[in-house]
């Protein structure tokens, strides 16, 4: 990590946030079987993310313009992932392989 690059905190939060959001989209796709819903949700997420200031420099835990959006994103997507997990369990659990998911997604594309 260079002094000019992003801080370790920034990178750690980005990785953790990406994992939580990815887990949510995966569960949502398994629950609904609809890739377009996941794409639409991702677009909405990116629209909100574009409102976060880009000139944060090297943010710290004390920089609320960085921490509040990051933590709210993690919390919201963790709650949504839990709801999606319940939907998957109600549907019968994880009876999919990666190949099944890829095949199902490919068959739903126009």
TORPA-4810 file (N, C-alpha, C, O; in nm, 3 decimals):
<nodes>
NODE_1_0.084_-0.118_0.000_0.000_0.000_0.000_0.088_0.124_0.000_0.175_0.140_0.086_X
NODE_2_0.065_0.209_-0.094_0.144_0.331_-0.101_0.070_0.443_-0.027_-0.049_0.433_0.002_X
NODE_3_0.143_0.547_0.002_0.083_0.661_0.071_-0.019_0.732_-0.017_-0.112_0.794_0.035_X
NODE_4_-0.004_0.723_-0.147_-0.097_0.788_-0.238_-0.220_0.703_-0.266_-0.322_0.755_-0.312_X
NODE_5_-0.212_0.575_-0.239_-0.322_0.484_-0.269_-0.424_0.479_-0.157_-0.413_0.551_-0.058_X
NODE_6_-0.524_0.394_-0.174_-0.629_0.382_-0.072_-0.576_0.319_0.056_-0.479_0.244_0.055_X
NODE_7_-0.642_0.350_0.167_-0.600_0.296_0.296_-0.641_0.150_0.308_-0.725_0.100_0.232_X
NODE_8_-0.582_0.082_0.402_-0.617_-0.058_0.429_-0.761_-0.068_0.475_-0.831_-0.164_0.441_X
NODE_9_-0.808_0.030_0.553_-0.947_0.033_0.597_-1.041_0.040_0.478_-1.140_-0.033_0.472_X
NODE_10_-1.012_0.128_0.385_-1.096_0.144_0.266_-1.103_0.013_0.188_-1.211_-0.030_0.147_X
NODE_11_-0.990_-0.050_0.167_-0.986_-0.175_0.091_-1.061_-0.285_0.166_-1.138_-0.360_0.105_X
NODE_12_-1.040_-0.295_0.297_-1.109_-0.397_0.377_-1.260_-0.378_0.372_-1.334_-0.476_0.355_X
NODE_13_-1.307_-0.255_0.385_-1.451_-0.231_0.378_-1.506_-0.259_0.238_-1.617_-0.310_0.225_X
NODE_14_-1.432_-0.226_0.135_-1.476_-0.255_-0.001_-1.488_-0.407_-0.023_-1.586_-0.453_-0.082_X
NODE_15_-1.390_-0.482_0.023_-1.394_-0.628_0.006_-1.511_-0.687_0.085_-1.587_-0.767_0.031_X
NODE_16_-1.525_-0.648_0.210_-1.633_-0.701_0.293_-1.770_-0.662_0.236_-1.861_-0.745_0.231_X
NODE_17_-1.784_-0.537_0.194_-1.910_-0.492_0.135_-1.940_-0.570_0.008_-2.054_-0.612_-0.014_X
NODE_18_-1.840_-0.590_-0.075_-1.860_-0.669_-0.197_-1.903_-0.812_-0.168_-1.987_-0.867_-0.240_X
NODE_19_-1.848_-0.872_-0.065_-1.888_-1.008_-0.028_-2.033_-1.012_0.019_-2.108_-1.101_-0.020_X
NODE_20_-2.072_-0.917_0.103_-2.209_-0.914_0.154_-2.308_-0.890_0.040_-2.409_-0.958_0.029_X
NODE_21_-2.277_-0.792_-0.046_-2.366_-0.762_-0.158_-2.373_-0.881_-0.255_-2.481_-0.916_-0.302_X
NODE_22_-2.259_-0.942_-0.284_-2.257_-1.059_-0.372_-2.337_-1.175_-0.314_-2.406_-1.246_-0.388_X
NODE_23_-2.328_-1.195_-0.185_-2.405_-1.301_-0.118_-2.555_-1.272_-0.132_-2.633_-1.363_-0.159_X
NODE_24_-2.594_-1.147_-0.113_-2.735_-1.111_-0.129_-2.783_-1.139_-0.270_-2.887_-1.203_-0.288_X
NODE_25_-2.709_-1.093_-0.372_-2.753_-1.115_-0.510_-2.759_-1.264_-0.544_-2.848_-1.307_-0.617_X
NODE_26_-2.666_-1.339_-0.493_-2.668_-1.485_-0.517_-2.791_-1.548_-0.456_-2.861_-1.625_-0.521_X
NODE_27_-2.819_-1.516_-0.329_-2.937_-1.571_-0.263_-3.065_-1.526_-0.331_-3.159_-1.604_-0.346_X
NODE_28_-3.069_-1.400_-0.372_-3.189_-1.349_-0.438_-3.212_-1.421_-0.570_-3.325_-1.455_-0.604_X
NODE_29_-3.104_-1.446_-0.645_-3.119_-1.519_-0.770_-3.167_-1.661_-0.746_-3.255_-1.710_-0.817_X
NODE_30_-3.111_-1.727_-0.646_-3.153_-1.864_-0.616_-3.299_-1.866_-0.571_-3.374_-1.957_-0.607_X
NODE_31_-3.340_-1.766_-0.493_-3.478_-1.761_-0.444_-3.579_-1.734_-0.555_-3.687_-1.792_-0.557_X
NODE_32_-3.542_-1.645_-0.649_-3.639_-1.605_-0.752_-3.614_-1.669_-0.887_-3.707_-1.686_-0.966_X
NODE_33_-3.490_-1.706_-0.915_-3.455_-1.757_-1.047_-3.456_-1.649_-1.153_-3.454_-1.679_-1.272_X
NODE_34_-3.460_-1.523_-1.111_-3.471_-1.412_-1.204_-3.344_-1.327_-1.202_-3.320_-1.252_-1.107_X
NODE_35_-3.264_-1.340_-1.306_-3.138_-1.265_-1.313_-3.164_-1.117_-1.336_-3.085_-1.033_-1.292_X
NODE_36_-3.274_-1.085_-1.404_-3.304_-0.944_-1.434_-3.334_-0.865_-1.307_-3.301_-0.747_-1.299_X
NODE_37_-3.396_-0.928_-1.210_-3.420_-0.860_-1.082_-3.286_-0.825_-1.016_-3.270_-0.715_-0.964_X
NODE_38_-3.193_-0.917_-1.020_-3.061_-0.892_-0.961_-2.989_-0.779_-1.035_-2.923_-0.696_-0.973_X
NODE_39_-3.002_-0.778_-1.166_-2.939_-0.671_-1.245_-3.003_-0.536_-1.210_-2.932_-0.437_-1.193_X
NODE_40_-3.135_-0.532_-1.200_-3.205_-0.407_-1.165_-3.164_-0.360_-1.026_-3.141_-0.241_-1.005_X
NODE_41_-3.156_-0.452_-0.930_-3.114_-0.415_-0.795_-2.971_-0.362_-0.794_-2.939_-0.269_-0.721_X
NODE_42_-2.886_-0.422_-0.876_-2.748_-0.376_-0.884_-2.741_-0.235_-0.943_-2.661_-0.153_-0.897_X
NODE_43_-2.823_-0.207_-1.043_-2.828_-0.073_-1.103_-2.871_0.028_-0.998_-2.812_0.135_-0.986_X
NODE_44_-2.976_-0.004_-0.921_-3.023_0.086_-0.816_-2.912_0.109_-0.713_-2.890_0.221_-0.669_X
NODE_45_-2.845_0.002_-0.674_-2.735_0.014_-0.579_-2.627_0.108_-0.632_-2.578_0.195_-0.560_X
NODE_46_-2.591_0.091_-0.760_-2.487_0.176_-0.819_-2.531_0.321_-0.828_-2.449_0.412_-0.814_X
NODE_47_-2.660_0.344_-0.851_-2.710_0.482_-0.853_-2.692_0.548_-0.717_-2.648_0.663_-0.708_X
NODE_48_-2.727_0.475_-0.610_-2.707_0.529_-0.476_-2.559_0.546_-0.444_-2.519_0.643_-0.379_X
NODE_49_-2.478_0.451_-0.488_-2.334_0.459_-0.462_-2.272_0.579_-0.532_-2.171_0.633_-0.485_X
NODE_50_-2.331_0.621_-0.643_-2.276_0.737_-0.714_-2.296_0.866_-0.635_-2.234_0.968_-0.667_X
NODE_51_-2.382_0.864_-0.533_-2.405_0.983_-0.451_-2.299_1.001_-0.342_-2.289_1.108_-0.281_X
NODE_52_-2.221_0.896_-0.317_-2.116_0.903_-0.215_-2.001_0.987_-0.269_-1.960_0.967_-0.384_X
NODE_53_-1.948_1.079_-0.189_-1.837_1.164_-0.237_-1.719_1.080_-0.283_-1.682_0.982_-0.218_X
NODE_54_-1.660_1.118_-0.393_-1.546_1.045_-0.449_-1.411_1.101_-0.404_-1.308_1.036_-0.422_X
NODE_55_-1.410_1.220_-0.345_-1.285_1.284_-0.307_-1.255_1.264_-0.159_-1.219_1.359_-0.088_X
NODE_56_-1.270_1.141_-0.112_-1.248_1.114_0.030_-1.100_1.105_0.065_-1.064_1.114_0.183_X
NODE_57_-1.017_1.089_-0.033_-0.874_1.078_-0.004_-0.843_0.947_0.066_-0.862_0.839_0.009_X
NODE_58_-0.797_0.955_0.190_-0.760_0.839_0.268_-0.850_0.835_0.392_-0.810_0.882_0.499_X
NODE_59_-0.973_0.780_0.380_-1.070_0.790_0.488_-1.031_0.710_0.611_-0.955_0.614_0.604_X
NODE_60_-1.085_0.751_0.725_-1.063_0.680_0.850_-1.198_0.645_0.911_-1.303_0.682_0.857_X
NODE_61_-1.195_0.575_1.023_-1.320_0.541_1.092_-1.391_0.664_1.147_-1.508_0.656_1.183_X
NODE_62_-1.322_0.774_1.154_-1.381_0.897_1.206_-1.443_0.983_1.097_-1.505_1.085_1.126_X
NODE_63_-1.426_0.943_0.972_-1.481_1.018_0.859_-1.622_0.967_0.830_-1.639_0.865_0.764_X
NODE_64_-1.721_1.037_0.880_-1.860_0.991_0.868_-1.910_0.989_0.725_-2.001_0.913_0.694_X
NODE_65_-1.853_1.071_0.637_-1.895_1.067_0.496_-1.854_0.937_0.429_-1.906_0.903_0.322_X
NODE_66_-1.763_0.865_0.489_-1.722_0.733_0.439_-1.787_0.620_0.517_-1.839_0.526_0.458_X
NODE_67_-1.784_0.630_0.649_-1.828_0.520_0.734_-1.980_0.499_0.730_-2.027_0.386_0.722_X
NODE_68_-2.056_0.606_0.734_-2.203_0.593_0.736_-2.255_0.525_0.609_-2.330_0.428_0.621_X
NODE_69_-2.218_0.570_0.489_-2.265_0.497_0.370_-2.216_0.352_0.364_-2.291_0.263_0.325_X
NODE_70_-2.091_0.329_0.403_-2.036_0.193_0.398_-2.110_0.101_0.494_-2.151_-0.009_0.456_X
NODE_71_-2.127_0.145_0.618_-2.195_0.060_0.717_-2.343_0.044_0.685_-2.398_-0.065_0.704_X
NODE_72_-2.408_0.149_0.637_-2.550_0.134_0.603_-2.567_0.037_0.487_-2.663_-0.040_0.485_X
NODE_73_-2.477_0.040_0.390_-2.483_-0.055_0.278_-2.466_-0.198_0.328_-2.539_-0.288_0.287_X
NODE_74_-2.369_-0.218_0.417_-2.346_-0.353_0.472_-2.468_-0.400_0.550_-2.512_-0.513_0.533_X
NODE_75_-2.522_-0.314_0.635_-2.636_-0.353_0.720_-2.759_-0.382_0.635_-2.824_-0.485_0.654_X
NODE_76_-2.790_-0.294_0.540_-2.908_-0.314_0.455_-2.897_-0.442_0.375_-2.991_-0.520_0.369_X
NODE_77_-2.782_-0.465_0.314_-2.766_-0.586_0.232_-2.760_-0.713_0.318_-2.802_-0.819_0.273_X
NODE_78_-2.708_-0.703_0.440_-2.709_-0.820_0.529_-2.852_-0.856_0.568_-2.887_-0.974_0.572_X
NODE_79_-2.935_-0.756_0.595_-3.075_-0.782_0.626_-3.146_-0.843_0.505_-3.219_-0.941_0.518_X
NODE_80_-3.123_-0.784_0.388_-3.184_-0.837_0.266_-3.135_-0.978_0.235_-3.212_-1.061_0.187_X
NODE_81_-3.008_-1.007_0.263_-2.954_-1.141_0.241_-3.022_-1.240_0.335_-3.051_-1.353_0.294_X
NODE_82_-3.047_-1.200_0.458_-3.116_-1.288_0.554_-3.258_-1.318_0.506_-3.304_-1.432_0.515_X
NODE_83_-3.327_-1.217_0.455_-3.462_-1.237_0.401_-3.457_-1.330_0.280_-3.541_-1.419_0.267_X
NODE_84_-3.360_-1.309_0.192_-3.346_-1.395_0.074_-3.311_-1.538_0.114_-3.357_-1.633_0.051_X
NODE_85_-3.229_-1.554_0.219_-3.194_-1.687_0.267_-3.318_-1.760_0.317_-3.335_-1.879_0.291_X
NODE_86_-3.406_-1.689_0.387_-3.531_-1.751_0.432_-3.615_-1.795_0.313_-3.679_-1.900_0.316_X
NODE_87_-3.616_-1.714_0.206_-3.691_-1.750_0.086_-3.631_-1.874_0.020_-3.704_-1.960_-0.030_X
NODE_88_-3.498_-1.884_0.020_-3.432_-2.002_-0.037_-3.466_-2.125_0.046_-3.497_-2.231_-0.009_X
NODE_89_-3.460_-2.112_0.177_-3.493_-2.224_0.265_-3.638_-2.266_0.247_-3.669_-2.385_0.247_X
NODE_90_-3.727_-2.171_0.231_-3.869_-2.200_0.209_-3.890_-2.273_0.077_-3.980_-2.356_0.064_X
NODE_91_-3.807_-2.240_-0.021_-3.815_-2.301_-0.153_-3.757_-2.442_-0.155_-3.777_-2.516_-0.252_X
NODE_92_-3.687_-2.481_-0.050_-3.631_-2.615_-0.045_-3.483_-2.620_-0.020_-3.423_-2.727_-0.023_X
NODE_93_-3.422_-2.507_0.004_-3.280_-2.505_0.037_-3.192_-2.496_-0.085_-3.236_-2.460_-0.194_X
NODE_94_-3.066_-2.529_-0.063_-2.966_-2.519_-0.168_-2.954_-2.651_-0.241_-2.872_-2.736_-0.207_X
NODE_95_-3.037_-2.668_-0.341_-3.033_-2.788_-0.423_-2.971_-2.758_-0.558_-3.005_-2.823_-0.658_X
NODE_96_-2.883_-2.662_-0.563_-2.823_-2.617_-0.687_-2.672_-2.639_-0.685_-2.609_-2.639_-0.579_X
NODE_97_-2.618_-2.658_-0.803_-2.474_-2.651_-0.821_-2.445_-2.526_-0.902_-2.538_-2.463_-0.954_X
NODE_98_-2.321_-2.489_-0.914_-2.285_-2.372_-0.994_-2.329_-2.392_-1.138_-2.374_-2.297_-1.202_X
NODE_99_-2.316_-2.512_-1.189_-2.357_-2.540_-1.327_-2.507_-2.523_-1.342_-2.553_-2.468_-1.443_X
NODE_100_-2.585_-2.570_-1.244_-2.730_-2.553_-1.249_-2.768_-2.405_-1.254_-2.852_-2.365_-1.334_X
NODE_101_-2.705_-2.326_-1.170_-2.735_-2.182_-1.165_-2.698_-2.116_-1.296_-2.775_-2.036_-1.349_X
NODE_102_-2.581_-2.148_-1.350_-2.537_-2.089_-1.477_-2.631_-2.129_-1.591_-2.666_-2.046_-1.674_X
NODE_103_-2.670_-2.256_-1.593_-2.760_-2.304_-1.697_-2.896_-2.236_-1.687_-2.952_-2.194_-1.788_X
NODE_104_-2.949_-2.225_-1.565_-3.079_-2.161_-1.546_-3.072_-2.015_-1.588_-3.164_-1.965_-1.653_X
NODE_105_-2.966_-1.946_-1.552_-2.951_-1.805_-1.590_-2.943_-1.792_-1.741_-3.004_-1.702_-1.799_X
NODE_106_-2.868_-1.881_-1.806_-2.852_-1.874_-1.951_-2.984_-1.901_-2.023_-3.010_-1.840_-2.127_X
NODE_107_-3.067_-1.989_-1.970_-3.193_-2.020_-2.036_-3.294_-1.907_-2.021_-3.389_-1.898_-2.099_X
NODE_108_-3.275_-1.821_-1.924_-3.369_-1.709_-1.903_-3.330_-1.585_-1.982_-3.409_-1.491_-1.989_X
NODE_109_-3.212_-1.582_-2.040_-3.172_-1.467_-2.121_-3.243_-1.473_-2.255_-3.265_-1.581_-2.310_X
NODE_110_-3.278_-1.353_-2.311_-3.348_-1.353_-2.440_-3.260_-1.398_-2.554_-3.305_-1.403_-2.669_X
</nodes>
